[in-house]
Amino acid sequence: MRTDVADTKDYRGRVHDLSRNIMTDWMTQLKDATQTNVPSAYLMISGNCVEILRCFDILPVFPEINALQLAIRKQSLPYIIKSEEIGYASDNCAYVKADIGYTMCGGVGQDGSSPTPSLIVCNFVGCNVYIKWFEHCASMMDVPMVMLDIPFVRDGQASAEDLKYVLAQLKDLIKRCEELTGKKFDIDRLREIVAHSARAEEGWSRSKDLCKHRPAPFDSYFDSINMMGPINALRGTKEAADFFDEVAAHYAKMVEEGIGVADEEKFRTVVEGPPPYPYYRSFRNLFEAWGAVAVQSTYSTVGGTWEFGFRHDPDRPLESIAEQMITHNLCNRSLLDRYDQIRSYVDDWKADALIIHSIKSCRLFSAGQGDMREYFTKELGVPTLMVESDLEDPRYYAEAQMKNRIDAFFEALQYKRMRQEAGA
């Protein structure tokens, strides 16, 4: 076994280290910006227009990532409780409550880890909770807000009218950025930034496509999360584009040498829904114990469905930004479109089962998942397991119950496979 790829069997391997380094640099920028006058802006992950902000040297800040980091570090609950104490309901999005509580306790601003934004850009895509979340942030911090109203995608593509509607809003955003920074819009610089985005998206897609091989070189749910930071927070930078070139080459070498992420890949799964971040490693262990490897996942496409061919286009920078915001991200698509996406994953990545992790506080993901389970189980004959907890709130994670459900599911799959092999 080659030493330059051997460490990839550990989830803290080469790609994890690369991701940690590049994201640490970004978080350092956020921390440094609390002490300077560098302009910054809040932005959503899904279907965003980060390339326009970068064109004006506006530092993008993602409250979702802030909330995620709190959960990973097992620090989210006190902030969630703080938000509930001032009136947020128990079933409100836990991302929102963690971020609002953190902001109230001084996490944002001169003494915090993230700067007070100069502008809040609410690129409303799919989840209407974000409108209120960003409105509350704007009110709490007395910061101006720009609302981008993105039409819900219909018939799988953006109409000419929808594109015109979004383009007009992007041009208004450009004017606001000019006023904020005193810089004139430079279309050539935007083309360069968009080209970096396209190269990162290509490397992401090449990496995801490699999981069609047996054994898969990485887990396209748990390990893809290590790549979601660079593709979402750092898209449009040369650093992100270089990162994905290296990632794709690394995983291609693993495929060439027959090295998989699991010691023995026994089951190939597709996973729907975000992970329980406060128990991220424990949750992964429950599947690793069965040699189950996720070869695709829907959650990894909340920022963009790059593996289906879309790329930002330097020749049409604003138009391609608008197209991505409307059409090419998970959250602005219908439930039936998500069915088609999952079915493509099951068929093309040769998965044995679908795992649905339903999120207690996220209606965008969890609404309709019961019907989804019925459809894939009964209509398509895909073995499907549905479990529930939360992506941020540790109070909803019951590991013993979760383990029993997962163990019973894979025991049944294993027994079915043994019977089929015996019959053959």
Secondary structure as UniProt FT lines:
FT   HELIX           3..6
FT   HELIX           7..9
FT   TURN            11..12
FT   HELIX           14..33
FT   TURN            34..35
FT   STRAND          40..42
FT   TURN            46..47
FT   HELIX           50..55
FT   TURN            56..57
FT   STRAND          59..61
FT   HELIX           63..72
FT   TURN            73..74
FT   HELIX           76..85
FT   TURN            86..87
FT   TURN            90..91
FT   HELIX           94..104
FT   TURN            105..106
FT   TURN            110..111
FT   STRAND          119..124
FT   HELIX           129..141
FT   STRAND          145..149
FT   TURN            155..156
FT   HELIX           160..181
FT   HELIX           187..209
FT   HELIX           210..212
FT   TURN            220..221
FT   HELIX           222..233
FT   TURN            235..236
FT   HELIX           238..256
FT   TURN            257..258
FT   STRAND          267..272
FT   HELIX           277..279
FT   HELIX           280..288
FT   TURN            289..291
FT   STRAND          292..297
FT   HELIX           299..301
FT   HELIX           306..308
FT   TURN            314..315
FT   HELIX           317..326
FT   HELIX           330..332
FT   HELIX           335..348
FT   TURN            349..350
FT   STRAND          353..359
FT   TURN            360..361
FT   HELIX           363..366
FT   TURN            367..368
FT   HELIX           369..374
FT   HELIX           375..379
FT   STRAND          384..389
FT   HELIX           394..396
FT   HELIX           399..423
//
